[in-house]
């Protein structure tokens, strides 16, 4: 995680998004992470800034991992 400048809290989001290669909506992600929308929005903004996730379809669209995000998620999963 340090290689990507991330903290442990980001690992939950990466691993859940990894399980949904076609992407999921923010409300679905919140439900799966057991987090509220404000926490998810903060985390996703950081992950997007680092090029690990992207949003498709505008407001209410899907959130997906980028190639770099998939690599980070694989690294997280291997450490678990």
N, C-alpha and C positions, 0 to 999 in steps of 0.2 A: 504494500500500500504506500509505503514511503516513496517508492519510485514514481508514483503518480501524484504525490503530494496530498494524499487522502488520509483520513482517519478511519478508525474502525466503524464508526456509524455509517459510513458510505458503503461498507461491505454488504449490508443487508439489502440496500437498493440494487447494487450491482448483481448480487446473486439471484434476486427475484426477477429482475429484468432479463437475466440470462435464460431463465426458464421460459420466457415468452419472446421468442425471436421475431414474431410478427408485431410485437409491441403491445402495450396495455395503456389504458387511460390513467390519468392521475388518481381519480377516485378508486379505481381498482387497485392501483399500487398502494394507496393509503390503507386500504382494507387488508391487503396481504402483509404489509409492513407493520400494521397496528400503530400507525402514526396519523396525526392530523394533517390537513391540507397545508397548513403553514410550514410545518416541518418538512413535508415532502417537497414543497416548492423551493425552500431554502436549499435542500440537498440536491435537488435536480438542477438548480441554477449553478451550483458549484460543479457538478458533474458535466453540465453542458459547457461551461466556461473552459473546462479542461479537455473538451472534445471527446468525452466518453459516452455521452448520450445525445440524441437529437429528437426533436419533436416533429411530428408530421400532422398535417391537417389543421393547423391553427388551434384555436381554443377548443378544448374538448377532444383533441386528436390523440393519437398514440404517442407514447414515449418509447424509443428503441435504443438499444446499445449501438454504438459505432463499432468499427473494427477494433479500435483501441480499447473501447469499453468491454468488448468480448474478451480481449486479451487480459484485461485487468480482472474481469470476473473469473476467468479460468485460473488465474494466479490466486485469487482469494479462495476459490473452491479447493485448490490443491493444498492450501495451508490449513484448511479446516479439518 
